[in-house]
Amino acid sequence: MPSPERIDPTDARLLLALAARPRATTVALAEASGLSRNTVQARLAALGRTGAVESFERCVVPAAVGYPLTAFVTTRVSQRRLDEVAGALAAIPEVLQAYGLTGDTDLLVHVVATDAEDLYRVAGHILGIPGVERTSTALVMRQMVDYRIAPLLRRAAAR
């Protein structure tokens, strides 16, 4: 995934307004950020094109669609098969994200499951991918800090 361009303070103010009211209209965002409607529309489109703003899917809680268990599967992969394994992971619906890591573990895979038996199935599916050498699964007991970006946006807006 390419790195997005760095946002400027104006983009940061706009994204803060969007974070505060994700369903706001362009006009409402313009009022909240002190920008014109056309500027808001153009900047949001540019942020989407450059990759600074990703999918809004993150807002859907997996438990709401029947997947209350969350786990992280650390995965060791044959180095020459890393891209192949990543492609296979992307084909598993329960895999929400996968990160390439440094160190002894190659991938950190964020998964969800309907129950313990389903998690066993998902973890087994990952282990069965050609090129996966070893996995270790850690069940999330409680989320301690929710995903957030507003503190960094506030800092960027103050530049």
N, C-alpha and C positions, 0 to 999 in steps of 0.2 A: 504494500500500500504506500503510495507516494506521500511525502510530508506536505501538509497544507502550508500555504503562505501564512506568514505571521500577520495577525490582525492588528489594526491600528486602534487608537482610543475611541474613535467614532464607531467602529464595528463592535468594540467591546460594550459601549453604551447600548447599542442596538440589541446585542445578544443578551445583555442583562434585562432589558425590557421584555424580550422574548421569553427568557427563563422565568421571569415573574408572572407572565401571562402567556403561556404557550399557545392558547387559542385566539389570541388577539388578532384583530384585523390589521392590515397594513396601515390604515389611517390611525388606529389606536397606537400602534408601535411608533408611528411618526410623531404623534403627540407626546408619548412617553419619553422618546429619545431626543426630541427637539430637532428632528430632521423632516424634510419634505417627504410626502408619500412616494414620489418618484425615486428619491434617493434611497429610501428604505427598500423599495422593490428591487432596485438595481443592486444594492449591497447584499440583500438576502440571496439573490440569484448568483452573484459572484461568490459568496461564501459557500454556496452549494457546489458550484463548479470547481472551486479550488480544493474542496475537501475539508474546509474549516468547520463546516456543519455536516454531521453525518445523519444517518437515518433517525427518524423519530420513533422507531420500533422500541427503543430502550424504555419508553414510557409504559409499555404493557408489562404487567407483573405476571410472570409465568404461572404462579398459583391460580390466577384468575382463569387460565385456560387448562387447568387440571394438572399442573406440574409443581407441586408444593416443595419437593426436595431439590436442593441445589448442592452441587458438589464440584470439586476441582480435581481433575485427573492429571497428575504429572506423568509425562510420557517420554520415554527414551526411544530415539529413532535412529535407524541406520542413516548416516549423514547423506548419502547419495539419494535417499528416498524421501527426504523431507518434503519436497513439493508434492510428491505423490500422496504422502500421508495427509498433508494439509487438504488436498482435494478430496480424499476419502472422508475426512472429518467434516468437511463442508456438506457432504451428502447425508449426514446423520442429523435428523431434525432436532434432536435433543441437545446437540452441541450449539451453544449460544455464541461462544467466542473461543479462539485459540490464539495463544501468544507464543512466539519463538523466544526462547530464553538463552542466557549464557549460563555456564556452569554444568553440573552433572546431569541436569534434566534439560531436554531439548524443547519440550512444549508444555504449556500450562493450558489445559482444556477446561473451559467452564461449561458444565452440563446441568441439565435439569431432568427430573424423573417423577413419575407418578407415585412411586412408593419404593421401598427397599428392594423388592424383587425386580422392579423396572430398572433401578439404578445398577443392579448386578448385570442385567442384560445389556445396558448401554456401555458399561465399563468393559464387559466381555467383547462387545462389538468393536470397541476401540482397540483392545488388545489383539483382536483378530485381524486387524488391518496389516497387510503385507508391509514390512519395513518397521513396524512397531516391535521393539525388543522387550520393553518392560513398562508397566504402569503402576501407579499407586494412587488410590482414591481417598480423598478427604471430604467427608460430609460437612456441609456448612450447618452449624448449630444455630447461629444467629448472626444477622448482618449488623455490624457495629457502627459503620459509617456508610450512609447512603451515597450513591454516586452524586457528585456535585462538581460544579464548575464555576459557580457564582463568585467564590472568593478570588479565583484567578482572574475572572472577568473584571471584578472591581479593581484589582491591582492594574490590569491592562488599561482600563478606562482612565485611571489616574495619571498615566504616563504623560 
